[in-house]
Amino acid sequence: MKIAAVTDDGKTISQHFGRATQYAVITVEKGEIIERELREKMGHRQFSQPGRGRHRHQDHDHEHGEEHEHDHQQGHGFGRHSEEKHRLMFESILDCEILLARGMGRGAHLGLKQCGLKPILTDIANIDEAVKAIIDGSIKDLTDRLH
């Protein structure tokens, strides 16, 4: 089984899926971690580059106006451009079964499920501890961390 975790340092699970710069991909066989690798991840910062019709606002990168991607009834990450952005974010982990994050928008959460990945939102910051919790069945999926 391959488990991906969003990360910026390879050791801790990022608090926000969209802002993370990498995935730590952990391969588990027979209840043991046998391999780990870091993979690049597209994120909000790449989508908010100058000339792309977006700008930053108080460290929260998203589109404004007509292309605004936050529907207050559905949550963050819905809108006409979200599906393509999410596809690019998920591209490098489609061989994984689970994605660990400590927070994410509802659109990304739904997109992961549609790609066949199981998103798990956790309060465990350390990647190895979270993977061990998956292995022993004690991990809790904290969907109240969706926004």
N, C-alpha and C positions, 0 to 999 in steps of 0.2 A: 504494500500500500504506500502511496506517496501522499504526503501532507505538505501543503504550502502554508507559509505564514508570512504576512506582510511585515516588512522590517526596514529599518534604515541602517542598522548596525550588524545584522546577522545573528544577534543574540536575543533581542527583545522584540515582542510583537508590537507593531505600531498601533497607536490609538485611533488612527483614521485611515481606512483602506485607501481612499483616493489620493492621499498625500504621500503615502509610502513610496520609496524609490526602488525597493527590491522585494523579491520573494526569497525566503529561505525554503528550500525544498528538501524534506526529510523523507528518506525511504526506510520503511519499517517492514521487517520480515520476522515471523515467529516471535513477535513481541519485543524485538530488539531493533535499535537504530543501526542500520548497516551503511548508510551513505547520507551525505548532506552536500548541498550545493547552493550557491547564490545565483539568482537569475535577475536580470534587469526587469523593471516594471514601468510601464507607461503610467503617468499620473496627471493630476490636475495641473501641475506646473508646465508640462509639455503642451497641454491643451490651452493654456492661457498665454502662450507666447505672443509677442507683438505681431500685429498683422493678421491675427486669427479672429478678430472681432470680440475679444474678451479682455477683461482687465481685472486687476486684483483690488479687493476692498477689505481692509482691515484683516489681512492674513486669511481671508476666506476666498478661495478662487472659485469663481463660477461665472456664468453668463448672466447678463442683465437685460432688461427690456423684453423685446419680442422673443428672444431665445432663452429666457430665464429657465433654469433647469430645476427649480424647486417649487413643487406643487404642495402647498401647505396641507392639503387633504391627503395626498398620497405619501408625502415624505420627500427626502432629498434624492435626486438622481433620476427623475422622470422628465421627459421632454423629447422633442424631436431629434436631438443629437445624442442623447444619452446611450442609446443602444449601440451605436458605432463606437463611442468612446469606451464603453464597457467591454465590447468585443476586443478592442486593442489592449485593454488592461488585462484581460483574461488569457490572451493568446499564448503566453509562455507557460501557462500552468494547466493546460487542457489535459495533460497526462496525469494529473493529480485527482484524488478523490475528495479531499477536504481542504478548505481554506480557513485558516485561523486569522482573526482580526479582533481588535478590542473596540472597534466601532466602525460603522459604515452606513451609508444611505440605503434607503429601502430599494431604490432602483438597482444598485449594484448587487444587493442581496438577492433580489428576484433574478437578475441576469445570471448570477452564478448558478442558481438552481436550474435555470433553463439550459445552461451549458453542461449540466450533469455533475456539477461540483456541489458538495455540501458545505455551506458556509457555517462556521461556528464562531459566535461572538463570546469572548471570554474575558474575565478579569485577571487572568494569569498573564503576567508580563513576560516571563522567561519562556523562550521557545521550547527548550528541552523539557521543562516542567509541564507545559501544556501538552506536548506530544505524549509524555508518560501518562498524563490524565486521560488522553484518548485511548491509549493502549490498555489501561486498567479499567476503563469505562466510567471514571469518576468525573469527566469533564461536564460542565453545565453550559448549555447554549443560552446566553443571556440576551434574548431578543429585545429587551428593553433598552439595549445599547444602539438600536437602529434609530436613525434620524431622517 
